[in-house]
Amino acid sequence: MSAGKMHMRLPPLRVLRVREVKREESNPCITVMSSVLACWASSGYSAAGCATVEQALRACMDGPKPTPRPPNNINFHLARMAKKVNGPRKQNGLKD
């Protein structure tokens, strides 16, 4: 260590944890539903002119649901590495 530079040591962390990014899952049927609502609004809420769009919405809603994403396991691996990152802990109150 050179005399001019002091290295800064970070304080130990109680818990290593990474927050997962909150992402909105987009529903593919939302665009079809908005087109159905727009069709109803433009045609005066008559079902005769919007039958094809309604059928597309029914097909979308009855279709297979998207598979959920697998959970992120980074916090599990951080917990495994915590002892190596933080080092041994001192126990307060114990006298030899």
Stockholm file with secondary structure:
# STOCKHOLM 1.0

chainA/1-96         MSAGKMHMRLPPLRVLRVREVKREESNPCITVMSSVLACWASSGYSAAGCATVEQALRACMDGPKPTPRPPNNINFHLARMAKKVNGPRKQNGLKD
#=GR chainA/1-96 SS CCSSCCCCCCCCCSCCCCCCCCCCCCCTHHHHHHHHHHHHHHTTSCSSTTHHHHHHHHHHHHSCCCCCCCCCCHHHHHHHHHHHHHCCCCCTTCCC
#=GC SS_cons        CCSSCCCCCCCCCSCCCCCCCCCCCCCTHHHHHHHHHHHHHHTTSCSSTTHHHHHHHHHHHHSCCCCCCCCCCHHHHHHHHHHHHHCCCCCTTCCC
//
